[in-house]
């Protein structure tokens, strides 16, 4: 919840400092419509792997790409899909991610064995998603002309109202990535990034400390007089995130009630007969994670409950723990942004300004990852068993 609150603070400070306006300004000038979706997804992949946070990526690079997409006349729902696909990769693969560590812990797997195992499912899944965005970009760009007037209005409005020096304005995101690589905690990184944004805004944009405190609390309000620019850059602030925070409390409370009253365990126990074969086990795990995501509105519950329930079955079949943790991520983590009432779905809707139901068809990684893990199960490829690999940790009944 503290990270959610700091997201609003970070967005407003980076708009006031010129960081997000500069990303939009230079992005519109450099990117072509044909390669935009591919680039948006790829950059968000790299950013989320570096920071370990899909939320931080969505709130910074994601917001910038939404603005660039508007200037290039790209459907906002498709842009949001590309951003979310790239952002959730870090939640799955980065050692800095809480869900990556949680999945490894739930399955009793070594963290880096877990990440290596995901290379065999998530690796092909993200490549397929990027290929789809690559060709979709050509189709989208051919179905409508770039609105050059909109681009000129956008860039002129930004350059006349914001400080966009690329060296100065890129300091906050570069510092955020550097601190994330150094494994500084996510909350601390966001606080430091916000403070740096405030300092740059006061020095180079001329805002007073009082004005900046107002922006951090209520959100930045753009007053360029250009409707498109003002709509795009009037956002952020602590108060704008409080509705998402309140929904998060409700969702987590509901998930906790369902866990402690054993409702989900009873539901999932009814399908235990389907796990007699290895493909049946993986299919059941994927389905159970998606169902838990829908009913608990929490990716954490979708990782914990099915994972802990099925760990004994993985042990019985002599499958290594990183297989279980891989399925947890390929089903529980990636599908959470597709649930409109879930915390991730609500978050991305609030940050990107696109309803979950609208961008849902375009979050391709959320579909390719579960499909790839099922393909591996039914073809019996990379389903690691005890004795197959000597360099990895196996289950220890004493732990």
C-alpha positions in Angstrom: 0.0 0.0 0.0 2.9 2.4 0.7 4.3 1.6 -2.7 0.9 2.4 -4.3 0.8 5.7 -2.5 4.4 6.5 -3.6 3.5 5.8 -7.2 1.2 8.8 -7.2 3.9 10.9 -5.6 6.5 9.7 -8.1 4.3 10.5 -11.2 3.5 14.0 -10.1 7.2 14.8 -9.2 8.5 13.4 -12.6 5.9 15.4 -14.5 6.8 18.6 -12.7 10.5 17.9 -13.2 10.1 17.5 -16.9 11.1 13.8 -16.9 7.9 12.3 -18.2 7.2 15.2 -20.6 10.8 14.8 -22.0 10.2 11.0 -22.5 7.1 11.8 -24.4 8.7 14.7 -26.4 11.7 12.7 -27.6 9.8 9.5 -27.9 7.3 11.0 -30.4 10.1 12.5 -32.4 12.2 9.3 -32.5 9.7 6.4 -32.7 7.8 5.5 -35.9 4.3 4.1 -35.6 5.4 0.8 -37.3 7.8 -0.1 -34.5 6.1 1.7 -31.6 4.2 -1.2 -30.0 7.3 -3.5 -30.3 9.5 -0.8 -28.8 7.0 0.0 -26.0 6.9 -3.6 -24.9 10.6 -4.2 -25.2 11.5 -1.0 -23.2 9.0 -1.9 -20.5 10.5 -5.4 -20.4 14.0 -4.1 -19.8 12.7 -1.5 -17.2 10.7 -4.0 -15.3 13.6 -6.5 -15.2 15.8 -3.8 -13.9 13.5 -2.5 -11.2 11.6 -5.8 -10.4 8.4 -3.8 -10.4 5.6 -3.8 -13.0 3.9 -0.9 -11.1 7.0 1.3 -11.2 7.4 0.6 -14.9 3.8 1.3 -15.6 3.8 4.6 -13.7 6.9 5.9 -15.4 7.7 4.5 -18.9 4.1 3.3 -19.2 2.7 6.8 -18.8 5.3 8.1 -21.2 4.4 5.5 -23.9 0.7 6.3 -23.5 1.5 9.9 -24.4 3.7 8.9 -27.3 1.0 6.5 -28.6 -1.5 9.3 -28.5 0.8 11.5 -30.6 1.2 8.7 -33.1 -2.5 8.1 -33.3 -2.3 4.5 -31.8 -5.3 3.0 -30.1 -4.7 3.6 -26.3 -6.0 0.1 -25.5 -3.3 -1.5 -27.7 -0.6 0.7 -26.3 -1.7 -0.2 -22.8 -1.6 -3.9 -23.7 2.0 -3.6 -24.9 3.0 -1.6 -21.8 1.4 -4.1 -19.4 2.9 -7.1 -21.2 6.4 -5.6 -20.9 5.8 -4.5 -17.3 4.7 -7.9 -16.0 7.8 -9.6 -17.3 9.8 -8.1 -14.5 7.3 -9.4 -12.0 8.0 -12.9 -13.3 11.7 -12.9 -14.0 13.5 -10.2 -11.9 15.2 -11.4 -8.7 14.2 -8.0 -7.3 10.5 -8.8 -7.7 8.3 -9.7 -4.7 6.2 -12.2 -6.7 9.3 -13.9 -8.1 10.7 -14.4 -4.6 7.2 -15.4 -3.3 6.7 -18.1 -6.0 10.2 -19.5 -5.3 9.4 -19.6 -1.6 6.0 -21.2 -2.0 7.4 -24.0 -4.1 10.5 -24.3 -1.9 12.8 -23.6 -4.9 16.1 -21.8 -5.0 15.4 -18.3 -6.4 17.9 -18.5 -9.3 16.9 -22.0 -10.2 13.4 -20.7 -10.4 14.4 -17.9 -12.7 16.4 -20.3 -14.9 13.5 -22.6 -15.2 11.2 -19.8 -16.4 13.6 -19.2 -19.3 12.1 -22.2 -21.0 8.5 -21.0 -20.8 8.6 -17.3 -20.4 11.5 -16.8 -22.8 9.6 -18.2 -25.8 6.4 -16.5 -24.5 7.8 -13.0 -24.5 9.5 -13.5 -27.9 6.1 -14.6 -29.3 4.4 -11.5 -27.7 7.1 -9.2 -29.2 6.6 -10.7 -32.6 2.9 -10.1 -32.4 3.4 -6.5 -31.4 5.9 -6.1 -34.2 3.5 -7.1 -36.9 0.5 -5.5 -35.1 2.4 -2.2 -35.3 2.5 -2.4 -39.1 -1.2 -3.3 -39.3 -2.1 -0.5 -36.9 0.0 2.1 -38.7 -1.4 1.1 -42.1 -5.0 1.3 -40.9 -4.7 5.0 -40.0 -2.5 7.9 -40.8 -0.3 9.5 -38.2 -1.8 12.8 -37.1 1.2 15.1 -37.7 -0.8 18.1 -36.5 -1.4 16.3 -33.2 2.3 15.5 -32.9 3.3 19.1 -33.6 0.7 20.3 -31.1 2.0 17.9 -28.5 5.7 18.6 -28.9 5.2 22.3 -29.2 3.1 22.4 -26.0 5.6 20.3 -24.1 8.7 22.2 -25.2 7.1 25.6 -24.5 5.9 24.7 -21.0 8.4 22.2 -19.6 12.1 21.9 -19.2 13.1 19.0 -21.4 16.9 18.9 -21.4 17.6 15.2 -21.9 20.7 15.1 -19.7 19.0 16.6 -16.7 15.5 15.1 -17.0 16.8 11.6 -17.5 18.7 11.6 -14.2 15.7 10.3 -12.1 14.9 7.2 -14.2 18.6 6.4 -14.6 19.1 6.7 -10.9 16.0 4.5 -10.3 17.4 1.8 -12.5 20.8 2.0 -10.9 19.5 1.7 -7.4 17.3 -1.2 -8.5 20.3 -3.0 -9.9 22.0 -2.4 -6.6 19.0 -4.1 -4.9 17.9 -1.1 -3.0 14.3 -1.7 -1.7 11.5 -0.7 -4.0 9.9 1.8 -1.6 13.2 3.5 -0.9 13.9 3.7 -4.7 10.6 5.4 -5.3 11.1 7.9 -2.4 14.6 8.8 -3.7 13.3 9.1 -7.2 10.5 11.4 -6.1 12.8 13.6 -4.0 15.2 14.0 -6.9 12.2 14.9 -9.2 11.2 17.6 -6.7 14.7 19.1 -6.6 15.0 19.2 -10.4 11.5 20.8 -10.7 12.4 23.5 -8.1 15.8 24.3 -9.8 14.9 24.0 -13.5 11.1 24.5 -13.6 11.0 27.2 -11.0 8.4 25.7 -8.8 8.4 26.6 -5.1 8.5 24.0 -2.3 4.9 24.8 -1.4 3.8 24.2 -5.0 5.6 20.9 -5.2 4.1 19.7 -1.9 0.7 20.5 -3.5 1.6 18.5 -6.6 2.8 15.5 -4.6 -0.5 15.4 -2.6 -3.2 16.4 -5.2 -1.4 15.7 -8.4 0.2 17.8 -11.1 -2.1 20.1 -13.1 -0.9 21.1 -16.5 -1.8 24.6 -17.6 -0.4 24.8 -21.1 -3.8 25.8 -22.6 -3.5 22.9 -25.1 -6.2 20.3 -24.3 -4.4 17.2 -25.3 -1.2 18.1 -23.4 -3.1 19.2 -20.3 -5.2 16.0 -20.3 -2.1 13.9 -20.7 0.1 15.5 -18.1 -2.5 16.4 -15.4 -2.1 13.3 -13.2 -0.4 11.7 -10.3 -0.5 12.7 -6.6 -1.1 10.8 -3.4 -4.8 11.4 -3.2 -5.4 10.0 -6.7 -4.1 6.7 -5.6 -6.2 6.4 -2.4 -9.2 4.8 -4.2 -6.9 2.1 -5.5 -5.4 1.7 -2.0 -8.9 1.3 -0.5 -9.8 -1.3 -3.1 -6.6 -3.1 -2.3 -7.5 -3.3 1.4 -10.9 -4.7 0.5 -9.4 -7.2 -2.0 -6.7 -8.4 0.4 -9.3 -8.7 3.2 -11.6 -10.7 1.0 -8.7 -13.0 0.0 -7.7 -13.4 3.6 -11.2 -14.4 4.6 -11.4 -16.9 1.8 -8.0 -18.4 2.8 -8.7 -18.6 6.5 -12.2 -20.0 6.1 -10.7 -22.6 3.7 -13.3 -21.8 1.0 -10.7 -21.8 -1.8 -9.1 -25.0 -0.5 -12.4 -26.8 -0.5 -13.1 -25.6 -4.0 -9.6 -26.6 -5.2 -9.8 -30.0 -3.4 -12.7 -31.0 -5.7 -10.3 -31.0 -8.7 -7.5 -33.1 -7.1 -8.6 -36.1 -9.2 -7.3 -34.3 -12.3 -3.7 -34.4 -11.1 -3.0 -38.1 -11.7 -0.8 -37.4 -14.7 1.9 -34.7 -15.1 0.0 -32.8 -17.9 -3.1 -33.0 -15.7 -1.2 -31.6 -12.7 0.1 -28.6 -14.7 -3.3 -28.0 -16.3 -5.0 -28.1 -12.9 -2.4 -25.8 -11.4 -2.8 -23.2 -14.2 -6.6 -23.4 -14.0 -6.6 -23.1 -10.2 -4.3 -20.1 -10.3 -6.5 -18.3 -12.8 -9.7 -19.1 -10.8 -8.0 -17.9 -7.6 -7.0 -14.7 -9.2 -10.6 -14.1 -10.3 -12.2 -14.9 -6.9 -9.5 -13.5 -4.5 -8.5 -10.4 -6.7 -4.9 -11.0 -5.6 -2.0 -12.4 -7.5 -0.3 -13.3 -4.2 -3.3 -15.6 -3.3 -3.1 -17.0 -6.8 0.5 -18.0 -6.1 0.2 -19.1 -2.5 -3.0 -21.2 -2.4 -2.8 -23.4 -5.5 1.0 -23.6 -5.1 0.9 -24.8 -1.5 -2.0 -27.2 -2.2 -0.2 -28.8 -5.1 3.4 -28.9 -3.8 2.9 -32.4 -2.3 1.8 -33.7 -5.8 4.9 -32.3 -7.4 7.0 -34.1 -4.8 5.1 -37.3 -5.4 5.9 -37.1 -9.1 9.6 -36.3 -8.4 9.4 -33.0 -10.1 11.9 -30.4 -9.0 10.5 -27.4 -7.1 11.4 -24.9 -9.9 8.8 -26.6 -12.1 6.1 -25.8 -9.5 7.4 -22.2 -9.0 7.5 -21.7 -12.8 3.8 -22.7 -13.2 2.9 -20.4 -10.3 4.3 -17.5 -12.2 3.1 -18.5 -15.7 -0.4 -18.7 -14.4 -0.9 -16.6 -11.2 1.4 -13.6 -11.9 0.8 -12.9 -15.6 -3.0 -13.2 -15.5 -3.5 -10.8 -12.5 -3.7 -7.7 -14.7 -6.6 -9.2 -16.6 -8.9 -9.2 -13.6 -10.8 -5.8 -13.7 -11.5 -5.9 -10.0 -8.1 -7.2 -9.0 -5.4 -5.0 -7.5 -3.2 -5.1 -10.6 -6.1 -4.5 -13.0 -7.3 -1.6 -11.0 -3.8 -0.2 -10.7 -3.0 -0.2 -14.4 -6.4 1.2 -15.2 -5.7 4.1 -12.8 -2.1 4.8 -14.1 -2.6 4.3 -17.8 -6.1 5.6 -18.0 -7.5 2.6 -20.0 -10.1 0.3 -18.6 -8.9 -3.3 -18.0 -11.6 -4.8 -20.1 -10.5 -2.6 -23.1 -6.8 -3.5 -23.0 -7.4 -7.1 -22.0 -7.3 -8.5 -25.6 -3.9 -7.0 -26.2 -1.9 -8.1 -23.1 -0.4 -10.9 -25.2 2.2 -12.1 -22.6 -0.7 -12.9 -20.3 -1.8 -15.5 -22.8 1.4 -16.8 -24.3 3.0 -17.6 -20.9 0.3 -20.0 -19.7 0.1 -21.6 -23.1 3.9 -22.2 -23.2 3.9 -23.8 -19.8 1.1 -26.1 -21.0 3.0 -26.9 -24.1 6.0 -27.9 -22.0 3.8 -30.2 -19.9 2.1 -32.0 -22.8 5.3 -32.4 -24.7 7.3 -33.4 -21.6 10.0 -30.8 -22.3 12.0 -29.2 -19.6 9.9 -30.9 -16.9 12.8 -31.3 -14.6 12.8 -34.3 -12.3 15.1 -35.4 -9.5 18.3 -36.9 -11.0 17.9 -35.0 -14.2 20.0 -32.0 -13.1 22.7 -32.3 -10.4 23.5 -28.6 -10.1 20.2 -27.6 -8.7 18.5 -27.9 -5.3 15.8 -30.4 -4.8 13.1 -30.7 -2.2 14.4 -31.3 1.3 11.9 -32.9 3.6 13.8 -31.6 6.6 13.4 -27.9 5.6 
